[in-house]
């Protein structure tokens, strides 16, 4: 079957509707890997994961295995995890420190910037072989940049700078880092990995959906409502129970008190719907009082108040990143196939905050983002059902039009959903999708 043309791809998106093929057609998926993940800025890791020269961590850009590494000159490089000899993956460890990367197959050895530096049995190669040829390297991503420690790479040599790509969404990264008394955060506590049988786009579509919790998470809502407040733990345990209870708020609450904002490039954030102070500010929690004191000592009362008044839930940076600044949680989407997706979830420690804050971060991750979570498991079931449904030859067009006529400019270059359950953020993602997919 011939590859879909740009005109055919553009015809899959209509005002307030998308064709089911965008979730189910393997040909569309292959084009996404080339045109989106082969050109956009893709989140690959955090600077804290590669602090010292030689520190490395395995990562991906789409389905391409990559390595993010701190080079000897202090710069961060992102290189293809492939030997130029016979094509083997060079780096097998998830993370570590190395002066050189040696392929296990025939010993070709590479510097931490990807250059080929040693070839065993060199005499056996033909005269045209040149180890200094860039084609014999672990090829480097042509563009790597970071914002406040969050590292992105692009496989395209040309394109907008990272700051332009992120636009107003830099304020969500600011919110994450500003919450640290020392203005520094670090990845800590390992990583949760899970997969589901559905398209990669479903994950980001769900995270800013204010209409689904009362339906999808009904079982955890009921369990939380039945919880005896005298027996559950304080800190993150209490936070999680309160969150699950508030997922059961009535429809008018979701429509009027949440907030959804979208920005060019497919990015969006959902306002925090919790109304009992901050979830992290559990009433009478001495750890949080200690944290506020540390923040005020470093940043002053007014700046601390400004930081605490920022109320964002999920911030989506299209196409592969979502994070929760209040709870120090970050999720990275890795497409595997048109109907298979992996997600890696990381937790962050706030430098200068009391140790108990990080304990709550991990506990919150276990309850909401872990593979045994009563919240995540509901979502995974839904993604799988969508994956089954869009291939069933039923309705051809998927509706994404809620809020279509009431969304309005926000004055910052974005669009605000007046109704907080608006699907404006999905429509915004498909605007970005078309920009890559339907270009000549």
N, C-alpha and C positions, 0 to 999 in steps of 0.2 A: 504494500500500500504506500503511495507517495506521501512525503511529508506534508502536513497541512501548510498552506500558504499563509502569509501575514494577513491577507484579507479574510481567509477562512477563520483564522484565530480571532481576529477582531469581531467577527460575527457571533462569537460565543458569549459576548457580553452585551447586554441590553440594559436600559435604565431600570434599575431595581431587580434585575434577574441575571442569572448566569446559567449556561448550559451545563448539564451534568457531566459532559465530556471533560470539563476542566478538572474534575476530581477522579475520573475513571479511565481516561484514554492514555495508554502508555506512550503514544507518539507525542502527545502534549507534554507529558512528564519529561521526556528526553529533551524537548526543546527548552523547557524550564531550566534543566540542568545546564544547558549551553548558554542561554540568553540571560537568565537571571543570576544563577549561581556562578556563571562564568564571567559576569560583568559587574554586578553590584558589590558594594562594600558588605562583607560578611564578617560577623563576630567570630573570632577564633580563640580568644582567651583573655586572661587578665595578667597585667604585668607582675603581680605578686606571685604568679606561678613560675616565673623565670627570673628570679632576683639576681642571681650571680652568673658570671660568664660560664657558659657550658650547660646551664640549667635548660631543660627542654620539657615539653609536654606534647603528646600526640593530639592532633585536632583534625578537623575536616573542613573542606569547602565543598558543599554539596556532597557528592559521593567520593570526592577526591581525598585520599589520605594525605595529610600534611603534618609538618612538625613546626611548632613555634619554639624558637630557641633564642637565648641571649648570646649574641656573638661576643668574641673577645674584646671588641671595641666598645661594648656596652649597648649596642643597638639591638633591637629585636628583629629577627628575621623569621619569615614564614616560608618554608621550602617544601616541595613535593617529596613525599615519603616513598621514593622510588629510585632504585639503582639504575643507572644508565647502561649497565652492561647487559643484564638479562631481564631487567624489569622487576626484580624482587623488591618487596617492602624492606627498607633498611632498618628502621627503628621499630622494634617490637614492644619495648617497655612503654607503659603508659606515661611515665615521667621519670626524670632522673637528672644526672649531670654527666657530661661526656666532653672530652677534649676533641674527639673525632667520632664520626659515625662510620662503622665498618659493616659492610654487607656480609651476611652469613654465608652467601653462596660461593663467591670466589674472591672475597677479601678486598674488593674495591673500597677505598676509604675516602671519606669526605670531611672537609672542614665544617665548622658550625654555620658558615654562610652558604654551604652547599657545594663549594668548589671541590673538584676531584683533586686529591693530593697524593694518592698512592695507588698504583696498579701492579699487583703481583704478576709475575711472568710477562713482564712488559715486552720481552724480546719476541714473544709469540704473536704480536699483533702486526697487521699490515702497515705499510709505509704511510698510508693516508690517515692512520689513527693519530689524533691530537688530543692529549689529556687536558689541554688548556681550552679546547673548544667548549663554549658555554653549553652546547648540547650534551656534553658528557657529565654535567653537574646534576646534583639533586636540585632541579630547577627552582629558582626562587619566585615567589609571587612578586609581580612588578611593582605593586604598591602596598605598603604597610603603614598604618598610622594608628594613633590612639587618642582617646579623649578621657582624661582623668583616670588613666590606668586601664581602660577597657580597649582592647586591641582588635582592630579590624584589618582585613586584607582584601584586596581585589585582584582578580586574575586579569583584569583589563589594564593595559598600559595607560590608557587615557580615560578621563571621566571627571566628574566633579570632586573637589576635595572632600575629605571626611566631614569636616565641619559643615559644609553646605548640604551634604547628604543627610546629616542628623538634624540640622535646622533647630527648631524650637525644642526638639526632644533632648537636647543637651541639658535642659533644665531638670529632666528626670534623673540623669546621671548625677547632676549636681546635688539633687535631693538625697541620693544614695550616699555620696561621699561626705556631704556637709554634715550628716548625722554623726560622723566620727569626731570626737573631741580633738583628735590629732590630724584631722583632714586626710586620713589614710585608711583604706580598707584592704583586706586580704582574703583570698579564697582559703577556706579551712574546713576541716571536717569530712573530707571525702566527697563522693559524688553519687547521686541516685541515677540509675539508668533504667529506663523502661521503653517499651515499644508497643505499638498498636497497629492493627490491620486497617489502615485508612490513609488518606492523602495528607501530605505535610501541611497543607494550607488550613486544614481543619483546626489544628492546635491553636494558632494565633486567632482564628475566627472565634473560638470559644472563650478565650481568656478575657476579652472585653465585652462579653455578652451578659448584660445585666438582666436579661429575661429568663435565663435558663435555671438559675439556682433553685428556685422554688419547686421546679419540676424534676430536674436531674438529681438533685441532692436531697430528695424527700426522705430517704431512709436515714441519712446522717442528721437531718433536721429533727426527725422524730426521736432518734437516739439521744441527741443533745437535750431536747426538751424533757426527756425522761430522766436525765442525769440528776442525781442528788447533789446539790451544791455543797453539801457538807463533806463529801467524800472525794471529789476530784481535786487534783493538785492545784497549787497556785502557779503563777507564772504562765508558761506556755500552755500548760494543760487547761487552765482556766480560759486563756485567750482563745484556744481552739474551740472549746465548747461554746463560748459566746459567739464566735464567728459562725459556727454551724447553726446556732439558733437564729442568728440574724439573716442567714440565707433564706429563712422562712418568712421574711417580712412580706406584707401584703403588696399586691401589684402597684398600687398608687405610690408606695414608698419607692419602688424601683424606678418608676417613671419620673418622679419629681425630685428625688434627693440624692441621686448618685452622680450623674454627670459623665459625659463622654465627649472627648475632644480628638480631632484627627488633624494630621499635618501632611504636607506633600511628601511623597516618597513611600506612602503606605503606612506611616507610623501613627500611633494612637495611644492615648492613656485613658483609663477608667478612673473616675473620682472615687474616693474612699466612701463607702456607704455606711460605715459604722458610726453610730451617734453617741456612744458612751465614752467620751474622751477618745484617746487613742487606744487601740487594742493593746499595744505594748505598755501603755500606762495603766496597768491593772491597779485598781484602787488599793492603796496601802502597800504596794509592792516596794520594799526597801531597796531592791536592786535598781528599780527605775528611778527612785529618788536620788540614789547615788550617781546614776548616769546623768541625770539632769544637772546635778551639782558639778560634775566634771565638765559637762558641756558649757555651762555658764561660766565656770572658772577660766576656760580657754577662749570663749567667744562672746561673753557678755550676755546680759539678760535679754536685751532686745533681739540680738541675732538668734539666740536660742529660741525665743518665742516665734520668730519668723520661720525657723526650720521646723518647729513642731506644728506649725499651722498648715504646712504643706500636706495635703491629704490626697495621695494617689494610691491606687490599688495596683493594677497591672499596667505597666508601660511596655508597649510592643514596638520594637524596632524591626521593621520589615527588612528582609524576609525571614530571619532565623533566630530572633532574640526576644525574650520577654523577661522582665524582672519586677520585683516587688521591693521598692526602696525602704518602706517602713519595716519590713521583716527580713531584709538582707537575703533574699532568695533570687536566684537567677536561673533561667531555663533556656537551653539551646536546642533548636530543632534541627535534626539531621535527616533529610530525605534519604530513603533507601530504595524504594520503588514507588510506582504510582499508588499502590495500596499498602505500603509499609513505611513506617516512620519511627525513628528513635528520638528520644528526648533525654538530655542530660541536665540534671538539676544540681546547682552548686549553692553553698551557703557562704556568707561573708562575715568576717569578724571586724568589728569597729575598733580601730586602734585608740587606746585611751579610755575605753569604756570598761566597766567592771566585768569580771569573768562571767558572772551570772547572765549577762545580756547574751553572750554567745551560747550558753546552755539553753536559753529560751529560743534562740534562733534555730538550733538543731532540733529541739523538741517540736517547734512549730513546723519545721520541714517534715518531720516524721508523720505528723498528724495531717498535713495538707498536701504535701508534695511527694511523700514516700510511696513506694510500691505497695505498701500495705495500708495506705491512707483510706479512711472512709470517704474522702472527698475525691481524690484522684481516680479511684477505681470506678466511681460513677461516670466520670468524664470518659475514661477509656472505653467503657461499655458503649457509650454514645457514639464515639468515633467509629467503633467497629460496626455499629448498626448503620451508620451513614455509608461506610465503605461497602456494605452489602446492598443497601438500598439504591445507591446511584448506578449500580450495574444490573438492576433488576428489569430494565426496559419499561419502567413506569413513566412518570411525568418527566418530560425532557428538560423543563426549565425549573431551576431552583430559585425560590423567592428570597431576595435580600433587600426588599423595599421598605421595611418598617422605618418610619420617620422621614421618608423621602421628601415630603412636602413641607416639613417644619424645621429642618436643619438650617443653621444660619452661620454666617461668618463670625469668628471669635475675636477679630481685631488684631490677631497675632499671626496672620497668614494661614490660619487653619479654619476648620469648620466644627461647630459645636452642635451636638444633638440636644435640641430643646427637650425632647422626651429622652430620658436617660436610657431607655431600652431601644433607641434608634440603632439600626444596622448600618449607620453611616460609616463606621470604621471598616466594615467589610467592603462596602462600595469604594472606599478610599484605597484599600489594598488592591482592588481590581483595577483602579486607575493606574496604580504603579505597575501592576502586572502587565497591563496593556502597553505601557510605555516601553517595557523591555520586549515583550512577546510579539507585538504587532509592528515593531519598527521595521522599515525596509531592510 
